[in-house]
Amino acid sequence: MAKVALRGVRKLYGSQVAIESVDLEIADGEFVVIVGPSGCGKSTLLRCVAGLETLSGGSIHIGERDVGGLEPGERNVAMVFQNYALYPHMTVFENMSYGLRIRRMPKSEIAARVDRAAGILGLGELLGRRPRELSGGQRQRVAMGRAIVRDPEVFLFDEPLSNLDAKLRSQMRIELRKLHGRLATTSLYVTHDQVEAMTLANRIVVMNAGRAEQIGSPAEVHGRPASRFVAGFIGSPAMNIVRGRIDERGLALPDGGRIDLADPALRPWVGREVDVGMRPEHLRPGPTEGAAIVATVELVEMLGADTIVHARRGDTQFVARLHEGEAPALDQQVGLTPMAGTLHFFDPETGRRLEAGHREP
């Protein structure tokens, strides 16, 4: 095991910037997840750590070693890919032991390592099978087993669950958390799935256009998003973000909506526009009279314990996550009011979070 340090890491493809000055410290044994939309640079950053991409600037340290000039095989990392990358003509045992065999490790040591990994992953009865005889989840376990037997300092995961169906992904997330708890190996995990990020990570790195928009615990990133981008990306359904103006009576929303704000710390903002964020789960339904937002229901999604309501006021759409039994009817007008202390404010020009003493959950 080892700590990992990325310092000013840059990656260019010609004149195109893929990674722009990323700084990240990963503690020994920590599980860090890099999340972001397609094309944000998250997989490129992981490949830089693995040595599959050459740095254009900055440095990467694993433990006390600067690994920037080392080949992938010299970095003592193990990578688990999205497509499993198993040899179809080899058995599970042969796939898991392949890397050890080419290093000419003694057969007894190879057998002991494979047996240990197979026991951890529940593959003991499958060692004689070939990949075509396995399910998707079993193949992914074999890919993880191949990484475990190497006893690396760092695990690198590149969207390893994206080829699995929703139920199996959920099961594999649980297994990954148990596996990390058991091995405590430093892990860097890339995904576009925020559910994976929120459930697996000790800390999350939210990437946007090659930059780390925010680094923090799942609770920090969700509860105090550092930018409008993070606020809109983390959370399901996504945060409602609308342009408003603060006046002496509070916050005026588009199309006539209004939220009364008594917080004196907002007084410096009087007369200026802000972007206001409201989590769907923080919008409460009620009578239209006196409600901050009065909107017409356009779509109702019944999800069992929760109901997602899409409502529109003029040109602005709002999404609310309501409890079972609270759902209004289609085409009905509904009053929505944000819970006290749950609003988020962002600068309309920079997109960065505004701090003015307003309490947040």
C-alpha positions as CSV (number, residue, x, y, z in Angstrom):
1,M,0.0,0.0,0.0
2,A,1.1,3.6,-0.6
3,K,-0.1,7.1,-0.8
4,V,-0.4,8.8,-4.2
5,A,0.3,12.4,-4.9
6,L,-0.6,14.3,-8.1
7,R,1.1,17.7,-8.4
8,G,0.2,20.1,-11.2
9,V,-0.6,17.2,-13.5
10,R,-1.2,18.3,-17.1
11,K,-1.9,16.4,-20.3
12,L,-2.1,17.9,-23.8
13,Y,-2.9,16.2,-27.1
14,G,-1.3,18.7,-29.5
15,S,-2.9,22.0,-28.6
16,Q,-5.9,20.4,-26.9
17,V,-5.9,20.4,-23.1
18,A,-7.2,17.1,-21.7
19,I,-6.0,17.7,-18.1
20,E,-5.2,21.1,-16.7
21,S,-3.1,21.4,-13.5
22,V,-4.7,18.8,-11.2
23,D,-3.5,18.5,-7.6
24,L,-4.6,15.5,-5.6
25,E,-3.3,13.8,-2.5
26,I,-4.6,10.2,-1.8
27,A,-3.8,8.8,1.6
28,D,-2.5,5.3,2.2
29,G,-5.6,3.0,2.1
30,E,-8.0,5.7,0.9
31,F,-10.7,5.0,-1.8
32,V,-11.0,8.0,-4.1
33,V,-13.5,8.2,-6.9
34,I,-13.1,10.5,-9.9
35,V,-16.5,11.3,-11.4
36,G,-17.6,13.5,-14.3
37,P,-19.4,13.6,-17.6
38,S,-17.9,12.1,-20.8
39,G,-14.9,13.9,-22.1
40,C,-14.1,15.6,-18.8
41,G,-10.6,14.0,-18.5
42,K,-11.2,11.4,-15.7
43,S,-10.0,8.3,-17.6
44,T,-7.1,10.2,-19.0
45,L,-6.1,11.2,-15.5
46,L,-6.3,7.6,-14.4
47,R,-4.2,6.5,-17.4
48,C,-1.6,9.0,-16.4
49,V,-1.3,7.4,-13.0
50,A,-1.1,4.0,-14.6
51,G,1.7,5.1,-17.0
52,L,-0.4,4.5,-20.1
53,E,-0.3,8.2,-20.9
54,T,2.8,10.4,-20.8
55,L,2.6,13.6,-18.7
56,S,2.8,17.0,-20.4
57,G,3.6,18.6,-17.0
58,G,3.6,18.1,-13.3
59,S,4.5,14.9,-11.4
60,I,3.0,11.8,-9.9
61,H,4.4,10.1,-6.8
62,I,3.4,6.7,-5.5
63,G,4.8,6.3,-2.0
64,E,8.1,8.1,-2.1
65,R,8.8,7.4,-5.8
66,D,8.4,9.8,-8.6
67,V,6.9,7.5,-11.2
68,G,6.5,10.0,-14.0
69,G,9.4,8.4,-16.0
70,L,8.6,4.7,-15.2
71,E,6.9,2.2,-17.4
72,P,3.4,0.8,-16.3
73,G,5.0,-2.5,-15.1
74,E,7.4,-0.6,-12.9
75,R,4.8,1.4,-11.0
76,N,3.4,-1.5,-8.9
77,V,-0.2,-0.6,-9.7
78,A,-3.0,-3.0,-10.9
79,M,-5.7,-1.8,-13.3
80,V,-9.2,-3.2,-13.7
81,F,-10.8,-2.2,-17.0
82,Q,-14.4,-1.8,-18.2
83,N,-14.2,-4.7,-20.7
84,Y,-12.6,-7.2,-18.3
85,A,-9.7,-7.9,-20.8
86,L,-9.7,-11.6,-20.1
87,Y,-8.0,-14.2,-22.3
88,P,-10.8,-16.3,-23.8
89,H,-8.7,-19.4,-24.3
90,M,-7.4,-19.4,-20.7
91,T,-9.2,-20.8,-17.6
92,V,-10.0,-18.5,-14.6
93,F,-6.9,-19.8,-12.8
94,E,-4.7,-19.1,-15.8
95,N,-6.2,-15.6,-16.3
96,M,-5.6,-14.7,-12.7
97,S,-2.1,-16.2,-12.6
98,Y,-0.9,-14.9,-15.9
99,G,0.9,-11.8,-14.7
100,L,2.6,-13.9,-12.0
101,R,3.7,-16.6,-14.4
102,I,5.4,-14.2,-16.8
103,R,7.3,-12.8,-13.8
104,R,8.5,-16.4,-13.2
105,M,7.1,-16.6,-9.7
106,P,7.3,-20.0,-8.0
107,K,4.3,-22.2,-8.7
108,S,3.6,-22.7,-5.1
109,E,3.5,-18.9,-4.5
110,I,1.2,-18.5,-7.6
111,A,-1.2,-21.1,-6.4
112,A,-1.3,-19.6,-2.9
113,R,-2.0,-16.1,-4.2
114,V,-4.7,-17.3,-6.6
115,D,-6.4,-19.4,-3.9
116,R,-6.4,-16.5,-1.6
117,A,-7.9,-14.1,-4.2
118,A,-10.4,-16.7,-5.3
119,G,-11.5,-17.2,-1.7
120,I,-12.0,-13.5,-1.2
121,L,-14.0,-13.2,-4.4
122,G,-16.0,-16.4,-4.2
123,L,-14.3,-17.9,-7.3
124,G,-13.0,-21.1,-5.8
125,E,-15.4,-23.4,-7.8
126,L,-14.9,-21.5,-11.1
127,L,-11.1,-21.7,-11.4
128,G,-11.3,-24.4,-14.2
129,R,-13.8,-22.5,-16.3
130,R,-13.2,-20.2,-19.3
131,P,-14.6,-16.7,-19.6
132,R,-17.4,-17.7,-22.0
133,E,-18.8,-20.0,-19.3
134,L,-19.1,-17.1,-16.8
135,S,-21.6,-14.4,-16.2
136,G,-20.7,-10.7,-16.5
137,G,-20.4,-10.4,-12.7
138,Q,-18.2,-13.4,-12.5
139,R,-15.9,-12.1,-15.3
140,Q,-15.5,-8.8,-13.4
141,R,-14.6,-10.8,-10.3
142,V,-11.9,-12.6,-12.3
143,A,-10.6,-9.3,-13.5
144,M,-10.4,-8.0,-9.9
145,G,-8.8,-11.3,-8.8
146,R,-6.1,-10.9,-11.5
147,A,-5.4,-7.5,-9.9
148,I,-5.4,-8.7,-6.3
149,V,-2.9,-11.5,-6.9
150,R,-0.3,-9.0,-7.9
151,D,-0.5,-7.4,-4.4
152,P,-0.1,-3.9,-5.8
153,E,0.5,-0.7,-3.9
154,V,-2.5,0.9,-5.8
155,F,-5.6,-0.3,-7.4
156,L,-6.8,1.6,-10.5
157,F,-10.4,1.1,-11.7
158,D,-11.6,2.4,-15.0
159,E,-15.5,2.2,-15.0
160,P,-15.4,-1.5,-14.1
161,L,-19.1,-1.9,-13.6
162,S,-20.5,0.0,-16.6
163,N,-21.1,-3.2,-18.6
164,L,-23.3,-4.7,-15.9
165,D,-27.1,-4.4,-15.5
166,A,-28.5,-2.2,-12.8
167,K,-29.1,-5.0,-10.2
168,L,-25.7,-6.5,-10.7
169,R,-24.0,-3.1,-10.5
170,S,-25.6,-2.6,-7.1
171,Q,-24.4,-6.0,-5.9
172,M,-20.9,-5.3,-7.2
173,R,-20.7,-2.0,-5.5
174,I,-21.4,-3.7,-2.2
175,E,-18.7,-6.3,-3.0
176,L,-16.2,-3.6,-3.9
177,R,-16.7,-1.8,-0.6
178,K,-16.3,-5.1,1.3
179,L,-13.2,-5.9,-0.7
180,H,-11.6,-2.5,0.0
181,G,-12.5,-2.9,3.7
182,R,-10.7,-6.2,3.7
183,L,-7.6,-5.3,1.7
184,A,-7.3,-1.6,2.6
185,T,-5.3,-1.0,-0.6
186,T,-5.1,2.6,-1.9
187,S,-7.7,2.8,-4.7
188,L,-8.4,5.3,-7.5
189,Y,-11.7,4.7,-9.2
190,V,-13.2,6.4,-12.3
191,T,-16.9,6.4,-13.1
192,H,-19.5,8.6,-14.8
193,D,-22.1,7.2,-12.3
194,Q,-22.6,9.5,-9.4
195,V,-24.3,6.7,-7.4
196,E,-21.1,4.7,-7.6
197,A,-19.2,7.8,-6.6
198,M,-21.4,8.6,-3.6
199,T,-21.6,5.0,-2.3
200,L,-17.9,3.9,-2.8
201,A,-15.8,6.9,-2.1
202,N,-14.0,8.2,1.0
203,R,-13.5,11.3,-1.2
204,I,-14.8,12.4,-4.6
205,V,-13.0,14.3,-7.3
206,V,-15.6,16.0,-9.6
207,M,-14.0,16.7,-13.0
208,N,-15.1,19.2,-15.5
209,A,-13.3,20.1,-18.8
210,G,-10.0,18.7,-17.5
211,R,-10.1,20.5,-14.1
212,A,-10.9,19.2,-10.6
213,E,-14.0,21.3,-9.8
214,Q,-14.2,20.0,-6.3
215,I,-12.5,17.5,-4.0
216,G,-14.3,16.4,-0.9
217,S,-16.3,13.7,0.9
218,P,-19.6,12.6,-0.6
219,A,-21.4,14.6,2.1
220,E,-19.4,17.8,1.4
221,V,-19.7,17.6,-2.4
222,H,-23.5,17.0,-2.1
223,G,-24.2,19.4,0.7
224,R,-21.9,22.2,-0.2
225,P,-21.2,22.1,-3.9
226,A,-18.3,24.4,-4.8
227,S,-19.7,25.5,-8.1
228,R,-22.9,25.5,-10.2
229,F,-21.5,22.7,-12.3
230,V,-21.0,20.4,-9.2
231,A,-24.4,21.4,-8.0
232,G,-26.0,20.4,-11.2
233,F,-24.0,17.2,-11.7
234,I,-24.1,15.6,-8.2
235,G,-27.6,14.7,-7.1
236,S,-30.5,12.7,-8.6
237,P,-32.7,14.3,-9.8
238,A,-30.3,17.2,-10.5
239,M,-30.5,20.4,-8.4
240,N,-32.9,23.1,-9.7
241,I,-30.9,26.2,-10.6
242,V,-32.6,29.4,-11.5
243,R,-31.6,33.0,-11.9
244,G,-32.9,35.3,-9.2
245,R,-32.5,38.9,-7.9
246,I,-32.1,39.8,-4.2
247,D,-34.0,42.9,-3.1
248,E,-35.0,44.3,0.3
249,R,-37.9,41.8,0.7
250,G,-35.9,38.7,-0.2
251,L,-35.2,36.7,-3.4
252,A,-37.3,37.4,-6.5
253,L,-37.4,34.4,-8.8
254,P,-38.3,34.2,-12.6
255,D,-41.9,34.6,-13.6
256,G,-43.0,36.1,-10.3
257,G,-41.9,33.6,-7.7
258,R,-40.5,34.9,-4.5
259,I,-38.7,33.5,-1.4
260,D,-38.6,35.6,1.7
261,L,-35.1,35.7,3.3
262,A,-34.5,37.1,6.7
263,D,-30.8,36.4,6.9
264,P,-29.0,39.8,7.4
265,A,-25.9,38.3,5.8
266,L,-27.7,38.6,2.4
267,R,-27.9,42.3,2.7
268,P,-24.6,42.9,0.8
269,W,-26.2,41.2,-2.2
270,V,-29.3,43.4,-2.4
271,G,-29.8,44.6,-5.9
272,R,-27.7,41.9,-7.6
273,E,-28.5,38.7,-9.5
274,V,-27.6,35.3,-8.2
275,D,-28.1,31.7,-9.4
276,V,-30.2,29.9,-6.8
277,G,-29.9,26.2,-6.3
278,M,-32.7,24.1,-4.7
279,R,-32.4,20.4,-4.3
280,P,-35.6,18.5,-5.4
281,E,-35.8,16.8,-2.0
282,H,-35.9,20.2,-0.3
283,L,-38.9,21.5,-2.1
284,R,-42.1,20.9,-0.1
285,P,-45.6,20.9,-1.6
286,G,-48.4,22.9,-0.2
287,P,-51.2,25.3,-1.1
288,T,-50.6,27.8,-3.9
289,E,-51.4,30.7,-1.7
290,G,-48.3,32.0,-0.1
291,A,-46.0,29.5,-1.8
292,A,-42.6,30.6,-3.1
293,I,-43.2,28.9,-6.4
294,V,-46.5,28.2,-8.0
295,A,-46.1,25.8,-11.0
296,T,-48.2,23.5,-13.2
297,V,-47.5,19.8,-13.0
298,E,-46.3,18.3,-16.3
299,L,-45.1,14.9,-15.4
300,V,-45.3,12.6,-12.4
301,E,-42.9,9.7,-11.9
302,M,-44.0,7.1,-9.3
303,L,-40.9,5.4,-7.8
304,G,-42.5,3.6,-4.9
305,A,-41.5,5.4,-1.7
306,D,-40.7,8.6,-3.7
307,T,-42.5,10.5,-6.4
308,I,-40.6,12.8,-8.8
309,V,-42.8,15.8,-9.9
310,H,-41.9,17.9,-12.9
311,A,-43.7,21.3,-12.9
312,R,-43.4,24.4,-15.0
313,R,-43.8,28.1,-14.2
314,G,-43.5,30.2,-17.4
315,D,-40.2,29.2,-19.0
316,T,-38.8,27.7,-15.8
317,Q,-39.1,24.0,-15.0
318,F,-38.8,22.7,-11.4
319,V,-38.3,19.1,-10.2
320,A,-39.4,18.0,-6.7
321,R,-38.8,14.7,-5.0
322,L,-41.9,14.2,-2.8
323,H,-42.9,11.4,-0.4
324,E,-45.3,8.7,-1.2
325,G,-48.9,10.1,-1.2
326,E,-47.9,13.7,-1.8
327,A,-48.1,13.6,-5.6
328,P,-50.3,16.2,-7.2
329,A,-52.4,15.4,-10.3
330,L,-51.2,16.2,-13.9
331,D,-52.0,19.7,-15.0
332,Q,-52.7,20.8,-11.4
333,Q,-51.2,23.9,-10.0
334,V,-48.9,23.1,-7.0
335,G,-47.2,25.3,-4.5
336,L,-43.5,24.5,-3.8
337,T,-41.5,26.1,-1.1
338,P,-37.8,25.3,-0.2
339,M,-37.1,24.1,3.3
340,A,-35.4,26.7,5.5
341,G,-31.7,26.9,5.2
342,T,-31.4,24.7,2.1
343,L,-30.7,27.2,-0.6
344,H,-27.4,27.4,-2.5
345,F,-26.2,30.6,-4.2
346,F,-23.7,30.8,-7.1
347,D,-22.1,33.7,-9.0
348,P,-23.9,34.0,-12.4
349,E,-20.6,34.9,-14.1
350,T,-18.0,32.6,-12.6
351,G,-20.4,29.8,-11.5
352,R,-18.6,29.6,-8.1
353,R,-20.4,29.2,-4.8
354,L,-21.2,32.4,-3.0
355,E,-20.6,32.5,0.7
356,A,-22.5,35.1,2.7
357,G,-23.2,33.5,6.0
358,H,-26.4,31.7,4.8
359,R,-26.9,28.6,6.8
360,E,-27.0,25.3,4.9
361,P,-27.7,21.7,5.9
